[in-house]
């Protein structure tokens, strides 16, 4: 048989294997054979072990220890011992360690890449060219943040001990996403890698010794879900950072409710890939290959939901099928392979089950060779409806589902017709159209004429049931910090009780609720008398219930055009509210004195000033252009969260309400405010000011009543996007637990007070009122 020449190969484009050597990885594995945990700077003695297997061959790679609650406890104790000293290091000292880790990742890049591929099943060219370079990039970038943190973020302190639980699809990259910002901020870490893919985390742990990282700063405990649960539930962990499924994320939200632990969740997705009829079809198809068949489709932000404009759909599908047929499946260590192995037979069975039980549309499997073992062919399912199960449920495999649209409006509606909100891709040659669609799509990341672009400088994360929090950029670092000033326990304030000999005014005053710009009687028909300290009946306040909250949420959604109002217009209205409040300052000061028994002048003046502050910020809380290593820009845009429900404080009945309302509406949100339970009449007087200040109906809704009952309804409502609580009632655990239903953002006080007159946390309120959306815009021919 004649050996083909290079020219013959180029003429025929025949496939020729290009295997990557795994000799060095096998030598490293042979040296260890069985792994313990990495605790306090050294490997522990292996205990009860399980096998880590190569998904492509099903051959065992190493034995790994199943972590117990006592193992987790030992790791947390090591991290706690190390944390104070690590936090006291100057930022420059921590930066040097992070820089050393970045350099070591680069020096051992081939070893890490091959081990990642063997343990995970992804093609070597993906781990070599994408995963490991991004790992190094994250440590380099966060070395820079550590260097700058002391001067650029004064008044911030590390959280303490951070628990990180990461998935199996990007094992080492997810470690970098969690460990780099945590260490840069002065925290120590206990990390639990995925049960299927622990080996690169253990190799990285070994490299930290070469970097001289102090003992206990990074600890790694291997194991299954029980190990992760032990870490999540450990009482001495200050933060949990989780990447994984929405179902597990929901359990973690419930488990940490009321614990005071900070929490960030990066969860599942069903990301739309929108192709308009003017798109470069060939480029869009190449992008789609990366969007859905990268890492075998085992990507939380995979472009798994194709929306293609009707006029080009048939041609697009035909070209796409041809491209699918040319994809190569096989040994992931072959550098010519496009699609590797599914991580585990359990995951493979899940993918098969979802596809095989689907009866909608037409299913096309790529006509490419399918190796034996844990492999699944690239698959396209067309002709689905928006309600089809596979258009809604995350498959987490190499399966693309598709449907068509006619107009840009319909494209947005279909894109947003999901419980998720992680990422989206828009493909069009019309940049005006792209930049019009990008803000309308509910997603934390939007790629224009590209897909799966990532960088440490650009925040990544989702909204809705894709989780909350960002990883990367300054916004990602803030998730590992807290205000350095100490807070005091909040004191509960009770309303004044009815006296033995009440004093009533001659004309009864019954304050109603304020919903959709109108006064509304409470649904339950009940009201509560409000007494002054001296026994005077000041009026009655309605007792709102869940139906009143429902009506207020509907009104808030009906006012969603407020988000599209220019920031300048929102600022003007806030200034106008301040102007009208100022005109009635003496009246409100008297009302506050009557309610609380204390002088109200300072509170009213502070409220007017607070309105001015947030009016000023309405058009100045800018986004950013991130310095990412592409020919293009990554725009970090501050967008409103949506509908915010807020329980206002008792100790500043007017100022507290305005301090909550003003940043929310300044950033374009609508809100439902539950005023001070003890002194609600300050809020019901204030809606008269709103009525005269050109504020559109439904932007601010006020429901008076018991905080505990209304908090439960707000937190559990699936059409509320965020809940804040500054109530003196112990509601933090209730709100966080109830919020797990739709993974809404929460901001609770955990029983800690706030100085509303001083109010030093302006930026904290602005950040809580916004979502950072990263829009990637490559440019050039």
C-alpha angles and dihedrals in degrees: 000000000000115000109236116245124228088258091053090052092050091048094050098029086217117175117257122184121241106190122196117222116244096185095114092049091050089050091052092048091047090053091056105026091168126035132209123193123286104241128159094354100310143070115263122223110279114258130178102354139198131193125263105208137198104246093209096055103017087229118142116251103184145334115257128193121250105231119231130200089261091053090052090048091052091050093048091049090052091049091048092052092050098043104079094051092044091050092050093057113105113256089250091060093052089046090059092055092049090048090052090052091051091052092048091052088054093046092051096035096123093048091049093045095051093045090049091052094047093049098040106029097233119138114273092236089060095050091041099045103029117017103043097040088051090051090056090044091055093053092046092049094047091047083063093049091050089052092053102035097091094056101030100044107037116173093034127115134186118265095231123236115017123201115207125193114186137185133240101245098078102012102172096031091054089050089055092048090056105031101044099058093038093055093041090056093050100259128130122227142222108190129191112197121205117282091237097049115031101131104089090048089056092047089049089051089056090051091055087068089058088051090053092238107176117256115270096018091106122026127176124200117184127207146093133293093298089061090051091049090052090054094046092050098043108122095216097058114101100193139020120206111189134181116183144077125349091236092058091041089057090053091050091051089053094044094051095042111129094002094108090236116144111236137198122180127193103184143164131318146193097200121196120231104200119197118187122203093252093057124119094255097201091051091045090053092050088050090049091053087058092042098056110014097043107112089004089292090294092133125116091218096041114147089241097150112067116198110184126180111255098238094063100029099104093047091045093051092047093052091043093054090050090052091047091053089059096055115111123223123191148084105010090215089065106098090213095060119110101187124032136191129307108251098245141356089249091060091044090054090051092053093047092048094053094048097041094050093049112106098177128097127347123306122213123187116198113257094234131121112277114208121217116263134036098356133121125191122243104266135198123195114190135181096044125150125230090255095052112122093236091052089058107032125072110242097184095207141085093294122122120194121197146191136163136247134194108205137027089248091055090047091057092046092051093044091054094043093102139082090237132079111179110118144344138191125214120194118192139121089225106088090187090059092045094051090046093053098041097071091045096057114089100233138114092224129034124187119199115206089342139063141209095021111161135174137164091240094057119072117238126196144100147245135222110025091343087081138244137274130055132252118210132024127046089303090060092050091053089064088069097049138072134188109283095220117096118243127215128228112270119247117224114233118207125203117255113265126236111273125232090249107031123201112220129188120238094245119051118231118203115181115210132204120269114231129158091354094304137096109254132191113237112263092233093054094229129127134186125222115236116211131196121231088258094053100261118144103236097182142283129284124207119248105229124206139189092286090055089051089049091053091047092051091050090050091049091052091047088058094054091122085077087081090060093051111108117261088238091058092048089051092051092052092050089051089049091051088052091049093052093045089050090054088057097037096121091050093051092045089054091048091052091049090050092049101043105019089236131105110273102195096095093048093051092048090048090050091053090048090049091055089051091049095054092040086057092049094046092088098025107056089100132191122226143235106235122219099237124167098249136089093262143046137274109212116205103204124190107224129178117263092228121234114016123193114201134186107208128218126261098214094066105028096179103023093045093052093048092045088057098039099045100060091041095056094034088064093048101263127133118222149200111214124199103198129214108307092214098043108024097150093080087064095045090052089049095059087067086063091050090052091060098043104073093251108156117246114269098020090104121026124180123203116179122202145085112342096214095056096041094044091057092052094046094047093047096045110111093208094057112092101195139008126205123190126194092155121135088225114097096255105134096097093044093051095046093048095046091046091065090083093080098007091246120179116260134193113189134169099227088217094305123132129231130209100236095183092055095036098176095171102080093137092048089059092046091050091048090052095054143059118215109230116192113210115190114206115180115193140191135071 
